[in-house]
Amino acid sequence: MLPFTWCTHADGSEIGVQEKIDGGPSALFDAVAILLDEDGAEKLSGMHEARVWVADAFAHKKFILYNDGARALLKAAGLPESPDGGMFALGDTDCDRFVETCGRLRFWERDA
């Protein structure tokens, strides 16, 4: 197990994390969930590492769950405005459906 790094949540509580956006590439994960508020998405949109992380997840055909707040980051990373079948908008789908679909490992139908 990797050593934990701590970050602070907006409410002041500490959260243990094992990777950072500029240290844990999306290739390490089978699927990704990008759940942000609009401020967080704007900040990450200006961060090269965050844009590359999201673009790589898409290029590697990962299943992606995202919320409305994350749209600015998805756009900044160059993802299509119309999601493909491997992208799940939270609210349009439930998490159980996303997790079940992740069993396929990749969205192989995604164009390179």
C-alpha positions, 0 to 999 in steps of 0.5 A: 500500500502506498503512503497516504498524503493528506489534503483538506476538504472544504469543511476543514476535515482531512482526507487521506489520498494515495495519489495526486493528479500529477503523480498517479496517471490515469493508466493506473485505474480501470475507470475514473470518476470526475466529480467536481464543483465548478470552481474545482473544474475551473482550477483544474482546467488551468492545470496541464497535468489535470487536462492530460490526465483526463485526456489520457483516461479518454484515449485509453478507453476508460469508462468515465463517470462525471458530474455537471460541475466537471464539464469545464475540465472535460472540455479543457481536456478536449473530450467531445461535447457529446459523450460517447457510450463509455461516458456516464453523466451522474444524474442521467445514470446511477452509480450501480449501472456505471460500476456494472459497465466497468466490468467490461474494463474498457469502452473498446468502441471509442475511436482513437 
